[in-house]
């Protein structure tokens, strides 16, 4: 029968051997056994409970007692060996992070599409979070402009670069689109032709027009084809995400480009104007544009006429005002050519002789 002294020595030796197995960097299994001021208490089989500090347990804004429940089992990383009270410090976030990287490596190897949450837009691209890992989408790899993407929105992504040592995680939103629509693109180009009216969705807006997804290809809707009325910028009448009908006006199979029109689906206002306007008429209109050669004035909805520069100067001298965009002024129809969609104006009524001379 063992003496009391030898039993104590055996127990101390067992503890030393037992404690030796828990070292910084070890991955251990444990059970949540409660909470304290520092964070979560975890039983990992050591002589004292281990602690997951709050900053290693949850992200900012998360409730620690909602994420961890007493009795939950899990894997944890030892980030500090025993202190003077015999407690080890653990991390749950680092374990989750490591597993997330492994899953991302699998997704990259399989060229899978993954889902990311937009965290912020920064110079040159967008920051996203995928399974707790922060990644970056360069502007060149976005299907839409970063200014059109809202924080918190979800994006489908493909992984371009993944390097855990350098913490380098680069993704592409555009590649998802390119990979999934290539077959659809071929089918559409084999069927699409000028004159067709097709449905589309606005996916990108630029100064010169809007790009419309036709279900596999992006067609260009130029600024000049948006409306019969003068439009300063596409955002005056369009938003990203708008669904609309457009007419195909040109197809370039070699360059795989499609040109679209929105205004062709509206009645041509020049046809209606031809029945209501004639040369010599006095007419009031709204100044829409000012150029060095004159002022454009909308004399009928969707119909602009030109008041030459010398006439603008004369009007300003007589009225002692400066012509501005938005002003309403009365002029006379000097020349009207509906087929060429051109109207020339004058601030003075012209005689028949003067009209014929102008012609």
ROPARO-801828 format. One record per atom (N, C-alpha, C): residue in one letter; x, y, z. Coordinates in steps of 0.001 Angstrom, whole numbers, plus 500000, padded with zeros to 6 digits. Layout:
N
aXYZ ...
//
This chain:
359
x500843498810500000 x500000500000500000 x500886501250500000 x500617502213499089 x501463503395498931 x501307504312500120 x502424504905500580 x502376505862501683 x501764507160501185 x501361508031502178 x500767509310501822 x501743510164501058 x503013510158501463 x504038510968500813 x504252510527499377 x504346509235499143 x504578508748497781 x503383509032496891 x502168509018497427 x500959509310496650 x500949510761496190 x501379511677497120 x501441513088496763 x502480513332495677 x503628512616495798 x504676512762494793 x504202512270493424 x503483511163493441 x502955510631492183 x501958511602491547 x501141512236492398 x500147513176491894 x500813514411491290 x501856514921491980 x502578516080491474 x503266515770490142 x503813514561490051 x504472514151488807 x503469514056487670 x502267513587488007 x501214513482486998 x500795514864486498 x500698515805487460 x500320517165487084 x501365517793486164 x502654517584486516 x503723518148485695 x503657517600484273 x503426516283484190 x503324515655482876 x502085516160482138 x501005516344482883 x499735516773482323 x499823518198481783 x500441519084482599 x500562520476482213 x501500520664481036 x502467519820480931 x503491519937479892 x502878519805478496 x501762519140478419 x501137518912477114 x500456520160476551 x500191521169477393 x499510522379476935 x500525523487476695 x500765523770475409 x501748524777475047 x501131525802474086 x501727526978474065 x501282528024473167 x501351527521471718 x500276527727470981 x500220527263469599 x499500525950469424 x499187525265470535 x498458523999470446 x496988524242470115 x496425523330469355 x494992523330469072 x494361522308470004 x493440522757470843 x492845521866471851 x491330521872471730 x490719520807472268 x489260520736472336 x488822521088473743 x487640521714473845 x487159522098475161 x485662522307475177 x485150522561476381 x483719522768476588 x483520524075477339 x482630524928476840 x482324526187477510 x481658525885478845 x482251526477479919 x481707526180481248 x481197527417481980 x481310528590481348 x480786529779482001 x481415531051481456 x481147532171482159 x481657533470481733 x482260534201482929 x483252535031482669 x483828535896483689 x484079537267483057 x484624538178483812 x484806539542483325 x485718539611482105 x486710538693482057 x487651538721480927 x487078538125479652 x486141537178479793 x485598536533478610 x484911535219478909 x485227534196478113 x484558532890478206 x485469531892478915 x484900531152479881 x485649530104480568 x485451528784479821 x486568528064479612 x486522526813478855 x487279525727479598 x486653524582479718 x487310523413480320 x488008522636479204 x489355522632479232 x490104521879478223 x490821520673478850 x490486520389480134 x491098519252480810 x492365519596481561 x492672520901481693 x493832521324482465 x493431521400483937 x494415521731484813 x494107521762486245 x493230522956486611 x493169523976485717 x492291525125485913 x491611525424484577 x490491526115484654 x489803526439483398 x490643527441482590 x490489527383481280 x491149528332480387 x490165529452480057 x490697530569479537 x489850531726479253 x490045532188477803 x488905532438477139 x488956533099475827 x488668534574476078 x489663535459475937 x489396536891476116 x488319537350475130 x487564538335475506 x486468538820474665 x486934539149473257 x488120539799473131 x488616540197471810 x488999539007470937 x489181537831471557 x489491536621470801 x488267535724470656 x487125536191471193 x485901535379471163 x484882535917470170 x484706537244470163 x483679537829469310 x484211539078468609 x483540539450467516 x483850540689466816 x483110541841467471 x483522543046467140 x482897544239467689 x481407544242467348 x480601544460468366 x479159544505468160 x478455543184468433 x479213542081468513 x478604540778468793 x478411540589470296 x477364539875470671 x477085539561472080 x477738538221472425 x478649538256473377 x479430537057473705 x478553535924474239 x477496536273474992 x476641535236475581 x475620534689474586 x475490535374473441 x474651534825472378 x475451533895471479 x476752534203471338 x477596533384470468 x478054532110471166 x478266532185472499 x478738531025473258 x477691530620474293 x477411529341474357 x476467528795475329 x477170527769476214 x476801527758477472 x477378526790478398 x477111525374477896 x478170524579477803 x478048523209477302 x478479523073475850 x478669524194475143 x479137524149473753 x480538523539473686 x480737522657472729 x482054522081472507 x482700522753471296 x484020522813471310 x484702523429470184 x486200523235470230 x486864523760469202 x488321523738469141 x488847525140469393 x489970525222470093 x490532526504470483 x492047526463470348 x492621527644470144 x494071527757470020 x494640528388471284 x495671527766471849 x496329528341473019 x497223529491472554 x496934530692473053 x497716531866472640 x498624532372473763 x498426531850474982 x499343532158476082 x499325531014477073 x500517530592477480 x500609529484478436 x500189529948479825 x500190529046480774 x499647529317482104 x500241530564482751 x499351531346483376 x499835532466484188 x500032531982485615 x500207532902486547 x500483532518487939 x499300531823488592 x498108532018488021 x496922531331488553 x496659530011487842 x497556529639486935 x497392528378486217 x496390528438485079 x496076529659484609 x495111529799483528 x495822529966482185 x495267529301481165 x495742529495479794 x494789530435479063 x495327531174478104 x494476532014477265 x494264531321475921 x493024531369475449 x492646530707474194 x492112531723473182 x492062531289471954 x491425532084470902 x490481531201470115 x489269531705469910 x488321531022469029 x488374531639467635 x488597532954467576 x488614533647466304 x489750533145465410 x490912532877465986 x492051532420465182 x491797531025464596 x491079530196465351 x490734528863464843 x489742528993463694 x488718529810463909 x487733530025462851 x488396530598461605 x489350531526461824 x490065532162460717 x490864531126459925 x491538530237460654 x492352529207459998 x491479528259459181 x490348527860459751 x489447526969459022 x488850527681457802 x488576528977457965 x488039529741456840 x489033529772455685 x490319529974455982 x491345529978454934 x491402528629454219 x491257527554454995 x491274526219454376 x490107526056453405 x488934526531453822 x487765526434452950 x487933527296451706 x488567528455451880 x488821529331450740 x489821528701449770 x490820528011450312 x491790527322449457 x491100526241448632 x490160525534449255 x489395524510448531 x488551525162447432 x487921526287447759 x487075526978446787 x487893527470445606 x489106527963445876 x489965528440444792 x490408527278443907 x490787526166444539 x491239524995443777 x490129524466442866 x488880524555443349 x487744524058442576 x487132525138441684 x487693526353441733 x487180527499440970 x485698527720441267 x485341527613442549 x483954527773442957 x483577529254443073 x482295529522442952 x481768530862443196 x481397530959444670 x481878532017445332 x481594532204446750 x480855533522446935 x480268533689448121 x479475534883448408 x480223535762449410 x480360537051449101 x481036537984449992 x480130539148450354 x480360539711451544 x479592540867452016 x480445542123451900 x479906543149451274 x480648544404451094 x480824545091452447 x482086545376452803 x482419546023454077 x482619547522453886 x483287547873452779 x483578549285452534 x484041549475451096 x483860550672450583 x484428551022449281 x485642551908449544 x486754551584448897 x488001552317449098 x488563552718447745 x489625553507447773 x490241553926446523 x490750552702445770 x490270552536444553 x490747551439443719 x489961550156443818 x488894550144444634 x488127548904444710 x487190548826445902 x486876547569446302 x485897547311447360 x486447546262448327 x486252546491449627 x486608545501450650 x485388544635450939 x485621543317450991 x484534542384451294 x484977541426452390 x483998540769452995 x484282539755454006 x483661538436453568 x484491537387453591 x484029536051453220 x484396535103454357 x483391534564455036 x483616533642456157 x484569534220457192 x484451535527457449 x485287536166458455 x486628536647457959 x486945536411456692 x488224536825456120 x488002538042455219 x488824539080455432 x488713540289454620 x489439540096453291 x488784540490452208 x489383540407450883 x489175541700450120 x489825541813448975 x489781543043448181 x489397542719446746 x488455543516446211 x488077543411444797 x488561544682444101 x489548544596443201 x489983545788442462 x488854546313441579 x488879547600441304 x487841548207440462 x487730547508439112 x488879547065438579 x488888546404437274 x488188545052437308 x487955544513438521 x487312543211438658 x485870543322439145 x485330544541439097 x483928544750439456 x483089544858438193 x481916544294438234 x481027544389437087 x480357545757437040 x480185546381438191 x479638547725438265 x480634548625438988 x480428549946438889 x481323550867439585 x481180550709441092 x482313550903441816 x482266550747443272 x481305551740443922 x481110552907443278 x480185553900443832 x478724553448443738 x478459552435442912 x477095551914442780 x476833550732443708 x477847550350444504 x477724549183445380 x477498549640446816 x476494549091447469 x476160549497448832 x476854548609449859 x477307549236450965 x477881548493452081 x476817547553452641 x477204546298452873 x476263545297453377 x475647544434452295 x475799544848451032 x475242544053449938 x476105542813449691 x475521541816449063 x476200540552448779 x476662540518447324 x477863539981447103 x478402539837445753 x478868538412445522 x478590537890444334 x479133536599443947 x480557536813443445 x481482535962443896 x482899536205443647 x483654534941443263 x484746535148442522 x485728534098442269 x487048534558442882 x487844533604443406 x489120533948444041 x490213534020442987 x490915535152442939 x492034535316442021 x493356534963442696 x493570535485443903 x494813535269444643 x494499534979446096 x495194533977446655 x494979533600448047 x496323533194448648 x496864534014449539 x498172533752450149 x498068534045451639 x497950532976452457 x497758533159453895 x498984533770454553 x500185533479454025 x501408534023454617 x501456535545454458 x501061536019453297 x501072537458453036 x499724538120453349 x498776537312453818 x497414537787454086 x496856538513452857 x497065537888451709 x496690538472450420 x495487537715449862 x494374538398449766 x493120537760449351 x492440538682448334 x492602538346447041 x492068539161445952 x490962538393445234 x489850539092444973 x488696538438444369 x488215539185443130 x487328538525442395 x486757539121441194 x485259538878441154 x484521539942440916 x483087539847440684 x482815539677439191 x483657540296438380 x483496540259436931 x483694538842436383 x484643538086436975 x484949536740436481 x483758535796436627 x482969535988437683 x481760535165437862 x480844535360436663 x480660536627436309 x479786536963435187 x480341536413433879 x481644536609433667 x482265536172432411 x482188534657432245 x482428533928433336 x482420532462433260 x481020531897433038 x480018532542433649 x478672531970433592 x477881532369432348 x478300533453431687 x477497533924430563 x478126533651429201 x479285533032429163 x479943532818427875 x479059532032426911 x478436530980427418 x477566530176426557 x476324530969426173 x475790531709427164 x474611532534426885 x474940533606425857 x476159534148425934 x476585535172424972 x476536534635423542 x477046533432423355 x477051532827422023 x475628532650421499 x474752532191422380 x473364531975421971 x472671533283421594 x472927534322422390 x472281535610422121 x472761536190420797 x474084536141420548 x474609536715419312 x474148535950418073 x473762534698418253 x473269533936417113 x471817534289416784 x471152534991417711 x469724535273417520 x469400536768417399 x470222537615418000 x469885539037418077 x470120539732416745 x469274540701416412 x469435541441415166 x468778542818415304 x469219543795414503 x468666545155414581 x467154545156414389 x466489546010415151 x465042546138415053 x464301545381416142 x464995544430416783 x464349543678417854 x464195544546419099 x463105544335419827 x462911544964421135 x463172543895422187 x464138544154423061 x464546543165424065 x464472543776425458 x464399542907426447 x464379543349427845 x465799543328428399 x466116544272429276 x467445544327429869 x467429545003431220 x468597544964431868 x468772545602433181 x470002546486433148 x469872547713433624 x470998548643433663 x472006548165434708 x473249547884434258 x474264547381435180 x475409548358435409 x475549549348434519 x476626550330434704 x476255551610433968 x476570552746434591 x476282554042433988 x477576554838433857 x477786555415432670 x478967556236432424 x478514557603431915 x479473558497431690 x479124559823431175 x478534559756429766 x478935558726429003 x478506558648427602 x477323557716427368 x476794557099428418 x475652556222428232 x475507555215429354 x474771554146429081 x474541553105430085 x474735551741429449 x475259550799430249 x475403549424429787 x474238548612430332 x473602547880429419 x472395547136429759 x472640545644429553 x472421544864430610 x472567543410430532 x471353542838429820 x471621542147428716 x470535541568427918 x470349540079428211 x470941539621429332 x470811538216429705 x472016537394429310 x473158538028429206 x474373537306428830 x475394538197428151 x474931539320427633 x475828540302427034 x475394541693427481 x476344542614427523 x476034543998427860 x475973544826426587 x474829545446426353 x474682546337425219 x474859547780425663 x475334548629424747 x475527550040425070 x474317550857424651 x473780551591425600 x472695552527425357 x473312553924425410 x473668554496424246 x474365555791424233 x473500556922424769 x474148557972425222 x473440559141425735 x472465559696424703 x472879559699423434 x472038560261422367 x470798559421422093 x470780558164422577 x469647557276422323 x468739557101423540 x468959557922424565 x468146557794425771 x466760558414425605 x466708559577424968 x465432560288424869 x465480561268423704 x464304561625423200 x464234562672422186 x464574564024422798 x464338564159424088 x464639565403424787 x466118565412425168 x466662566597425386 x468069566723425753 x468299566196427166 x469295565287427305 x469655564705428597 x471100565075428893 x471347565695430045 x472723566074430410 x473561564847430770 x472973563918431528 x473702562736431990 x472715561587432128 x473149560350431853 x472231559204431943 x471517559081433288 x472190559521434378 x471567559405435705 x470363560327435861 x470152561228434877 x468959562072434935 x467682561243434806 x467785560101434094 x466574559286433891 x466784557804434216 x468048557374434472 x468306555957434713 x469039555732436036 x468834554541436606 x469568554100437790 x470054552676437559 x471175552314438182 x471642550938438123 x470564550037438732 x470241548962438034 x469193548052438496 x467863548244437793 x467715549368437071 x466471549594436320 x466283548515435262 x465068548004435152 x464719547042434102 x463904547772433045 x464256547572431773 x463597548331430719 x463626547589429395 x462730547997428495 x462720547499427126 x463567548441426280 x464379547879425401 x465218548677424508 x465176548063423109 x465445548916422112 x465502548425420732 x466950548226420314 x467222547112419656 x468556546848419115 x468701547655417829 x469718548530417766 x469887549352416556 x471125548942415752 x472054548182416379 x473237547719415639 x473853546538416360 x474372545572415568 x475044544397416123 x476364544200415378 x477470544181416120 x478790543925415543 x479235542551416013 x479079541532415160 x479396540162415547 x480894539964415748 x481715540645414963 x483169540491415100 x483668541007416447 x483203542187416822 x483630542784418095 x482689542432419241 x481617541702418912 x480609541295419905 x480087542506420690 x479596543474419932 x479027544674420524 x477602544878420044 x476789545375420942 x475389545646420612 x475071547084421013 x474469547830420094 x474042549196420376 x472527549225420537 x472066550010421486 x470654550004421850 x470058551408421797 x468739551441421764 x468037552724421794 x466819552621422696 x466619553655423487 x465412553763424306 x464417554708423635 x464958555740422977 x464072556747422400 x463319556219421176 x463861555180420517 x463165554627419350 x461834553981419708 x461651553688420994 x460391553086421437 x459340554148421734 x459737555419421615 x458797556517421811 x458413557112420451 x457251557718420340 x456873558368419073 x457883559457418709 x458176559581417423 x459101560603416958 x458409561960417049 x458878562843417959 x458186564129418132 x458300565041416912 x459304564794416049 x459458565628414859 x458312565415413867 x457770564191413856 x456631563914412970 x455407564710413411 x455165564716414730 x454029565471415253 x454257566971415099 x455540567390415316 x455854568819415201 x455642569321413782 x455880568465412783 x455712568870411381 x454277569264411061 x453331568715411818 x451925569050411595 x451493570297412364 x452327570730413306 x451916571825414178 x452787573069414071 x453943572941413433 x454864574077413329 x455128574370411862 x455155575651411529 x455521576014410154 x456407577257410184 x457136577459409102 x458037578596409017 x457264579900409138 x457825580817409891 x457181582108410125 x456414582176411426 x456131581007412040 x455392580994413309 x456207581631414429 x455506582338415297 x456115582803416536 x455879581726417580 x456926581396418305 x456801580276419223 x457650580501420475 x457127580097421607 x457878580218422864 x458542578877423176 x459777578929423606 x460496577711423933 x461386577891425152 x462003576786425581 x462882576784426763 x464318576519426337 x465237577355426803 x466657577176426490 x467170575907427178 x467710574980426382 x468212573714426931 x469730573638426966 x470396574307425998 x471861574268425933 x472384575580425362 x473557575959425837 x474233577131425297 x475581576705424729 x475814577033423458 x477072576718422794 x477689578005422249 x478950577896421797 x479606579097421271 x478950579588419978 x478239578689419284 x477612579063418009 x476140579409418148 x475601579295419376 x474206579657419556 x473554578949420728 x472232579092420811 x471464578485421895 x470456577494421331 x470358576316421983 x469344575338421605 x468109575589422450 x466977575628421764 x465722575938422440 x464701574851422113 x464082574280423146 x463044573269422931 x461745573994422610 x461335573891421339 x460141574606420883 x458913573707420849 x459125572404421056 x458052571410421082 x458629570238421883 x457824569517422685 x458385568444423506 x459265567475422701 x460554567463423006 x461484566580422314 x462090567166421054 x461722568403420705 x462220569034419472 x463011570293419845 x464293570291419472 x465157571438419733 x465428572212418454 x465469573532418571 x465783574410417447 x466998575257417833 x467699575753416824 x468911576541417073 x468669578022416833 x468990578819417851 x469014580266417724 x470486580658417580 x470921581090416374 x472340581371416139 x472909582406417110 x474230582397417245 x474914583252418211 x474601584733418012 x474610585182416743 x474348586601416503 x472934587000416925 x471999586036416807 x470624586290417239 x470534586313418771 x471316585457419407 x471350585439420879 x471862586779421391 x472948587269420761 x473522588555421162 x472507589681420973 x471805589627419849 x470812590667419563 x469679590629420588 x469239589437420927 x468173589285421927 x468628589847423269 x469865589545423652 x470380590003424936 x470503591527424962 x470940592091423844 x471072593547423781 x469717594240423893 x468719593656423223 x467393594274423224 x466678594082424563 x466855592886425159 x466140592598426421 x466939593001427652 x468248593343427413 x469153593693428515 x469203592584429577 x469194591349429095 x469324590166429972 x470333589209429362 x470844588315430181 x471752587262429717 x470968585968429599 x471021585364428429 x470290584113428206 x470925582989429022 x470090582249429756 x470555581137430585 x469718579890430282 x470313578730430581 x469586577467430445 x468369577509431362 x467229577148430820 x465986577174431580 x465111578375431292 x465712579401430665 x464923580595430309 x463881580265429243 x462753580922429335 x461723580821428285 x461787582092427442 x461946581905426129 x461996583073425245 x461143582817424001 x460658583921423425 x459844583824422211 x460715584126420991 x460583583274419977 x461350583431418738 x460426583134417565 x460978583275416353 x460223582968415129 x460917581812414390 x460101580949413790 x460641579842412998 x461154580405411676 x462484580378411508 x463080580892410277 x463108579816409201 x463583578639409571 x463619577494408643 x463245576245409402 x462482575356408732 x462066574107409365 x462219572978408354 x463106572025408676 x463332570869407801 x463101569598408618 x461853569094408650 x461528567922409484 x462351566685409131 x462630566468407830 x463356565254407427 x464778565238407988 x465409566412408085 x466757566507408650 x466732566822410138 x465522566986410679 x465351567313412098 x466142568571412474 x465904569617411704 x466580570887411944 x465587572044411886 x465729572943412853 x464934574163412878 x465877575322413185 x465794576377412378 x466560577601412635 x465607578670413127 x466049579426414125 x465198580448414736 x465757581847414531 x464882582817414737 x465279584217414726 x464479584945415793 x465065585979416335 x464337586740417358 x463392587757416711 x463498587893415371 x462637588841414670 x461802588126413606 x460605588631413396 x459742588082412353 x460359588390410996 x460386587378410133 x461023587535408817 x459956587695407738 x460284588524406757 x459386588649405610 x459597587471404673 x458694587259403746 x458816586155402794 x460112586259402017 x460487587503401628 x461716587719400870 x462937587318401674 x462920587692402970 x464061587366403831 x464187585869404046 x463039585165404169 x463073583712404336 x463651583050403105 x463186583513401909 x463691582923400675 x465176583198400520 x465608584404400951 x467030584769400868 x467852583894401779 x467308583576402984 x468024582716403938 x468190581325403411 x467216580909402571 x467306579563402006 x468382579509400959 
//
